[in-house]
Amino acid sequence: MLLSLSLFSTTTYADSYAAIINGNSYANNRAEARNVLKQMYLKQKGTWPGDSKAQTIAQADVASHWISLKQKTGETPPRSVTSIRTILKLIGHRKGAFAIVDSETANNLKSNIKIFFSF
């Protein structure tokens, strides 16, 4: 899974990243977590295992995927947010919400936001 992350309106590459969520872990192992994350982020699935609605908050640009998906199904890309502070606020208030952030941000999360998968 290749992601180009835009952290503050300029493209930045960190040493590692984490997918953070408001909810349960929804996966039993790393391979399952990676697969679930990919399906949720690319909107191939709209609910987490257990039927909790997935709400993607994106910093990444996967333009060709979104153009193709929009043409095939009418699905819109995830909400795009440029501020880390806003992303954390949105995730904190929305059950099932998730985003991909750099590992430094992931190390300073509020108690209701959990790291789902690190890479």
C-alpha positions as CSV (number, residue, x, y, z in Angstrom):
1,M,0.0,0.0,0.0
2,L,1.6,3.2,-1.1
3,L,0.4,6.5,0.4
4,S,1.7,10.0,-0.3
5,L,0.9,12.0,2.9
6,S,0.4,15.7,2.9
7,L,0.8,16.8,6.5
8,F,0.5,20.6,6.4
9,S,-0.3,21.4,2.8
10,T,3.2,20.4,1.6
11,T,4.2,16.8,0.8
12,T,6.1,15.3,3.7
13,Y,7.5,11.8,4.2
14,A,8.0,10.5,7.7
15,D,10.0,7.4,8.8
16,S,6.8,5.6,9.8
17,Y,3.1,6.1,9.9
18,A,0.1,4.9,11.9
19,A,-3.6,4.5,11.1
20,I,-5.5,5.8,14.0
21,I,-9.1,5.1,14.8
22,N,-11.9,5.9,17.2
23,G,-13.2,2.5,18.1
24,N,-12.0,-1.1,18.6
25,S,-9.0,-2.6,16.9
26,Y,-11.3,-4.6,14.4
27,A,-8.4,-6.9,13.5
28,N,-6.7,-9.9,15.1
29,N,-3.3,-9.6,13.5
30,R,-1.1,-7.4,11.4
31,A,-2.1,-8.9,8.0
32,E,-5.8,-8.6,8.8
33,A,-5.3,-5.1,10.1
34,R,-3.5,-4.1,6.8
35,N,-6.3,-5.6,4.7
36,V,-9.1,-4.0,6.7
37,L,-7.3,-0.6,6.5
38,K,-6.8,-0.9,2.8
39,Q,-10.5,-1.7,2.2
40,M,-11.7,1.1,4.4
41,Y,-9.4,3.7,3.1
42,L,-10.1,2.9,-0.6
43,K,-13.8,2.7,0.3
44,Q,-14.1,-0.9,-1.0
45,K,-16.0,-1.5,2.2
46,G,-18.0,1.1,4.2
47,T,-18.3,-0.6,7.5
48,W,-15.9,-2.0,10.0
49,P,-16.2,-5.6,11.1
50,G,-19.2,-5.6,13.5
51,D,-21.1,-3.1,11.2
52,S,-19.7,0.2,12.7
53,K,-19.8,2.8,9.9
54,A,-16.3,3.7,8.6
55,Q,-15.5,7.4,8.3
56,T,-12.3,8.1,6.4
57,I,-10.5,11.4,7.1
58,A,-7.7,11.7,4.6
59,Q,-4.5,13.5,4.2
60,A,-3.4,11.3,1.4
61,D,-3.8,11.8,-2.3
62,V,-4.7,8.7,-4.3
63,A,-6.2,10.6,-7.2
64,S,-6.4,7.9,-9.8
65,H,-8.2,5.5,-7.5
66,W,-10.8,8.2,-6.6
67,I,-11.4,9.2,-10.2
68,S,-12.0,5.6,-11.2
69,L,-14.2,4.9,-8.1
70,K,-16.3,8.0,-8.8
71,Q,-16.9,7.0,-12.4
72,K,-17.8,3.4,-11.6
73,T,-19.9,3.8,-8.4
74,G,-20.4,7.5,-7.7
75,E,-18.5,7.2,-4.5
76,T,-16.8,10.4,-3.3
77,P,-13.2,10.6,-1.9
78,P,-12.7,10.8,1.8
79,R,-13.0,14.2,3.5
80,S,-9.6,15.9,3.1
81,V,-8.3,17.9,6.1
82,T,-4.9,19.6,6.2
83,S,-4.6,20.3,9.9
84,I,-3.4,17.5,12.2
85,R,-5.3,19.2,15.1
86,T,-8.5,19.1,13.1
87,I,-8.0,15.5,12.1
88,L,-7.5,14.4,15.7
89,K,-10.6,16.5,16.8
90,L,-12.8,14.8,14.0
91,I,-11.6,11.3,14.9
92,G,-12.1,12.0,18.6
93,H,-15.7,12.9,18.0
94,R,-16.7,10.3,15.4
95,K,-17.0,6.6,16.3
96,G,-15.5,4.6,13.4
97,A,-13.5,7.5,12.0
98,F,-9.9,6.9,11.0
99,A,-6.9,8.6,9.4
100,I,-3.3,8.0,8.6
101,V,-0.8,10.2,10.4
102,D,2.9,10.2,11.1
103,S,4.2,8.2,14.0
104,E,5.0,11.3,16.1
105,T,1.4,12.3,16.0
106,A,0.3,8.8,16.8
107,N,2.4,8.8,20.0
108,N,0.4,11.7,21.5
109,L,-3.2,10.5,21.2
110,K,-6.2,11.1,23.5
111,S,-7.5,8.0,25.2
112,N,-10.5,7.5,22.9
113,I,-8.2,7.3,19.8
114,K,-6.2,4.2,19.2
115,I,-3.4,3.1,16.9
116,F,-5.0,0.5,14.5
117,F,-2.0,-0.3,12.4
118,S,1.6,1.0,12.1
119,F,3.8,0.9,9.1
